[in-house]
Amino acid sequence: MLWTEADTAARIAVPDAFADKHRRGVLGAIVGSERYPGAAVLGVEAAHRTGLGMVRLIAPRRVEDLVLARRPEVVTGDGRVEAWLVGSGQDARLRSPSLAATLHAALGSGAPIVLDAGALDLAAQAAGAAVVTPHHGELVRMLAHVGIETHADAVRGAPAEWAGRAAESFDAVVLLKGAESVVAAPDGSVIRLPPATHWLATAGSGDVLAGILGALVATHAGEVHADAARLAELAASAAVVHSLAAARASGGGPLVALDVAEAVPATIAALLAA
């Protein structure tokens, strides 16, 4: 099936008169590193602009400082969260014991979790509903961990097939990013996504997408707990918001990742108005 803007608008949580920051969803973010601190800035920025109540950031001090300089409303340290976003701006090969312990605690919490970049290798360890966000090369490496050999060109040529194999292998929703992005669920269903502007092929755009998705999962965590199939719908909706925000930010020309994050509120407003 092809996911539409109307489908996406129906998955946006709009606050009511009884809303507060906790009811609107709290996202725990274990993102960024000393080497890639900007990923945390981008992901947290995008999450806030997608419309949740709060972000709790767990990161090295330098990463915290950079994020707080941009988004002073971020809360740092442990606390209650409805969903997790992990792995953006991290490298599994450089994972410290303390980071490993923090990630495993999040994975074992049972809360819905978005695994990006440096946490993709942990997908099979999630106790709750999980969604992974690989690009073609990352999907190849994920599949190699479970003995399935392929290559990036093969994945690029048949994204629905390979995303589906990964979803079944890891019992997780797979949002496969690329020129033709798809969402595959463990039950075998596949959602096809409208094409995005090619200007979106720029550093940090995946971090923005992960932040948007994390926010949508946090604002719908109760629904995901009740029915894990909702996670595929939220992944598809995040991709559409990301694509539309990129088109708005680009206006037909070049963009940078932060432009996309900044365009998210107006993009969501337009979706809701339509």
LINMOJO-V229509 format. One line per field, one symbol per residue. phi: phi as a letter, one per 40 degrees, with the letter a starting at -180 (. if undefined). psi: psi as a letter, one per 40 degrees, with the letter a starting at -180 (. if undefined). burial: 1 if it has 16 or more other C-alpha atoms within 10 Angstrom, else 0. A space follows every 10 residues. Layout:
BEGIN
phi=???
psi=???
burial=???
END
This chain:
BEGIN
phi=.ccbccdcdc bccbcbcccb cccchbbcbb bgadcbcccc dcccdccdcc hbcabbbbad dccdcccccc bcccbbgcic bcabbbgcgb bdcbccdccd cccccccccg cdbbbbfcbc cbdccccbcb bbbccdcccd cccccbgbca accccccacc ccccccdccb facbcccidb cabbbccgcb bcbccbcccc cadgccccdc cccdcccccb dcccdcaccc cccccccccc ddcccccccc fgbcabdcdc dcccdccccc cccc
psi=ihhiddddde ehhhiaeeii dddehhhhhg iiiddgdddd ddddddddee fadihhhhii dddddddddd geeihiiiih idiihidhfi hdeehidddd dddddddede iihhhibeed eedeehdahi higiaddddd dddddfehha iddddddgdd ddddddddde fihhhhiadg iihiideeih hiiiiiheee gihedddddd ddddddddef ddddddhedd dddddddddd dddddddddd feaiiidddd ddeddddddd ddd.
burial=0010101110 1110000000 0001111111 1110001111 1111111111 1111111110 0011001100 1001110000 1111111111 1000000010 0110011011 1111111111 1110011111 1111110111 1110000000 0000110011 1111111111 1111111111 1111110001 1111011001 1001111111 1111111111 1101100111 1111111111 1111111111 0000111111 1111101100 1100
END
